[in-house]
Amino acid sequence: AEAHEHGARSETSSCSGASSVARGQKLMIPDFAATSKFARDFSLLMAMKTWNVHAWPVSCCQYHCAWRELKSAVKRLEKKECIKAFSIFDEAQCSQCGLTSLLDQDQDEVEQRYAQWCSFCMKHLVMPRE
């Protein structure tokens, strides 16, 4: 049995802390590729760059101020109960970095298929879910 993030015990957890295909875990969106570790790390860094947080007197730089706040946010969020309405964006995925996204609903089907650019790497088309 393993512990869920909010203290309950379960024989099977659908979202353990580590990512490992070797342990037979399935992806949350099975017909998409795994998002690269680089893209996951960098997208967190980009989110941190949007925060105006208090500068701790003992912090050496803005990165470590934001990092401290990220750790605090993780602690707060892991105490929350499951959010049934939470779901991973599953309409499209970047073929380069693997981030998932929603399609622009103002575009027609052809535009959605060919005119979507990844908001992260800005280089590659976002490929719609087949």
C-alpha positions in Angstrom: 0.0 0.0 0.0 1.2 3.5 -0.6 0.2 6.9 0.8 -1.7 9.5 -1.2 -0.6 13.0 -1.0 -3.3 13.9 1.5 -2.7 11.1 3.9 -5.1 8.4 2.8 -3.7 4.9 2.1 -4.4 3.0 -1.1 -3.3 -0.2 -2.7 -3.1 1.7 -6.1 -2.3 5.3 -6.6 -3.0 6.8 -10.0 -0.5 9.7 -9.4 2.6 8.7 -7.5 5.4 11.3 -7.1 7.9 9.7 -9.5 7.5 9.2 -13.3 8.7 5.9 -14.4 7.6 3.8 -17.4 9.9 1.1 -16.1 7.4 0.5 -13.2 4.6 0.0 -15.7 2.9 3.3 -15.1 0.6 4.5 -17.8 0.5 8.1 -19.1 -2.5 10.2 -18.0 -3.2 10.7 -21.8 -2.2 7.2 -23.2 -2.3 8.2 -26.9 0.1 11.2 -26.3 3.8 10.9 -25.7 5.3 11.8 -22.4 6.2 15.5 -21.9 10.0 15.9 -21.7 11.6 16.6 -18.3 13.2 19.7 -19.9 9.7 21.0 -20.9 8.3 20.2 -17.4 11.1 22.0 -15.6 11.2 24.9 -18.0 7.5 25.5 -17.9 7.7 25.6 -14.1 10.5 28.2 -14.3 8.4 30.3 -16.7 5.5 30.2 -14.3 7.8 31.3 -11.5 8.9 34.3 -13.6 5.3 35.6 -13.5 5.2 35.8 -9.7 5.9 38.9 -7.7 6.7 37.4 -4.3 8.5 38.7 -1.2 12.2 38.8 -1.3 13.6 36.9 1.7 16.6 38.7 3.3 18.6 35.5 3.3 17.9 34.7 -0.4 20.8 35.0 -2.7 18.8 35.8 -5.9 15.3 36.1 -7.4 15.4 32.5 -8.6 15.8 31.2 -5.1 13.0 33.6 -3.7 10.6 32.2 -6.4 11.9 28.6 -5.7 11.0 29.0 -2.0 7.5 30.2 -3.0 7.1 27.2 -5.4 8.0 24.8 -2.6 5.4 26.5 -0.3 2.8 26.2 -3.1 3.5 22.5 -3.5 3.1 21.9 0.2 -0.2 23.8 0.2 -1.5 22.0 -2.9 -0.5 18.5 -1.8 -2.7 18.9 1.3 -5.8 19.5 -0.9 -8.3 16.8 -1.5 -8.5 15.3 -5.0 -9.9 17.8 -7.5 -12.3 15.7 -9.6 -12.7 18.5 -12.2 -8.9 18.7 -12.8 -7.8 17.3 -16.1 -4.8 17.5 -18.3 -5.2 19.5 -21.6 -5.9 16.8 -24.1 -6.8 18.4 -27.4 -3.3 18.7 -28.8 0.4 18.0 -28.0 3.6 19.6 -29.3 5.6 17.1 -31.3 8.9 18.6 -30.1 8.6 19.2 -26.3 5.5 17.2 -25.5 3.5 19.9 -23.7 -0.2 19.5 -24.1 -2.6 22.2 -25.0 -6.1 23.2 -25.9 -6.9 24.2 -29.5 -8.0 27.7 -30.5 -11.8 27.2 -30.9 -12.1 30.3 -33.1 -10.3 28.5 -36.0 -11.8 26.0 -38.4 -10.7 22.4 -38.5 -8.0 22.9 -41.1 -6.5 25.8 -39.2 -6.6 23.9 -35.9 -4.7 21.1 -37.6 -2.0 23.2 -39.2 -1.8 26.6 -37.6 -1.3 25.8 -34.0 2.1 26.7 -32.5 3.4 25.5 -29.2 3.3 28.3 -26.6 6.4 26.8 -25.0 9.0 26.1 -27.7 7.3 28.4 -30.4 8.9 26.4 -33.1 6.8 23.3 -33.8 3.3 22.7 -34.8 1.0 21.4 -32.1 -0.4 18.2 -33.4 -4.1 17.6 -32.6 -5.3 14.4 -31.0 -6.3 11.9 -33.6 
